[in-house]
Amino acid sequence: MTFTDNLFVIASIQNALEAAAAVYFLDSEIYRHKLAMAQAENMVAWHSGSTDDYNLALVMLHQSAVNRHREDITASEAKRDQVKAEWRIT
């Protein structure tokens, strides 16, 4: 398995065990991002009631984290699904 920019290259998976490991890893990453996204969403809700600059900044920072986690979840799900399809993993 090879990596480009610290991400594994699907085409470089050499056998079913590497494919299974990649799916397991991606499932773990999806779970981790979902937990972190929920935490960031809670922080957005917590600080949204205030209108001072400090709390507004926190809302924007945490919303940015929510957006990034959502993007990572989507990308990881797509990559996982591609590995599953190519290696016929159910």
Helices and strands as residue ranges (DSSP letters): E 3-4, E 7-8, G 10-12, H 16-48, H 53-86
